[in-house]
Amino acid sequence: MSAITAVFGLVLGFFGLPTLVNSPTARNVTPTVTATVTVTAPPGGAEAAPAPGSTGSGVPSPSPSAKGPSSLVHDLMPVEVDGELGKGGQKVDTRSYPTALSGLCGKHTWQLDRRYTTLTTRVGVSDDTPSGRTITLYVDVEGVRKKELVMGPGDSVATVTLDVSGDYRVSLGIDGCSWADQLGRGVWIDPVLAPAR
């Protein structure tokens, strides 16, 4: 009897019980897949690299786009802010401009790190500026006044193009500070920096 049991055990071990009894589990076998994930630390150790737009020291840095100009409204953060220049759309000389910096009194400065060649922008005064009022808009490069325009409501939009090759910082400013009420805005329309190639 033990010889028969041994032969039966050998057959079961060789063919398996599901094969002999046609078990439903024999058709529903799920394979197990094992994956290996490798994580590589950044060069220089386990410390994370600075986020885009940061020098790692808390100061935002320019990150020129290989695809085209960098917007002073959307892409680059100012390193110095004096007064308030708001981001958003403005209506100038009856036309709406969705990408603009505007205000009555303020100046923002961006660090270029000598990575750009040209600043291009359009400039005007918002249509809600009271009649007879003028607002001064200016560009400083390395702390030196390079362009200044005095504009009033209804003046045509002007285009400003400046060479900033090799320059470290640029500032856009609006001076309407002498007006007691807060009506009207100077408007920098879509200011962009062309990257050096």
NORDAGI-V78380 format. One record per run of one state. SS is the DSSP state (helix for helix, strand for strand, loop for the rest). FROM is the first residue (numbers start at 1). TO is the last residue. If there is no record, write none. Layout:
BEGIN
ss: {SS:SS}
from: {FROM:FROM}
to: {TO:TO}
END
This chain:
BEGIN
ss: {loop:helix:loop:helix:loop:helix:loop:strand:loop:strand:loop:strand:loop:strand:loop:strand:loop:strand:loop:strand:loop:strand:loop:strand:loop:strand:loop:strand:loop:strand:loop:strand:loop:strand:loop:strand:loop:strand:loop:strand:loop}
from: {1:2:16:17:22:24:27:54:55:60:61:65:66:68:69:70:72:80:84:86:88:90:93:95:98:100:104:105:112:116:127:134:142:144:153:158:164:169:176:186:196}
to: {1:15:16:21:23:26:53:54:59:60:64:65:67:68:69:71:79:83:85:87:89:92:94:97:99:103:104:111:115:126:133:141:143:152:157:163:168:175:185:195:197}
END
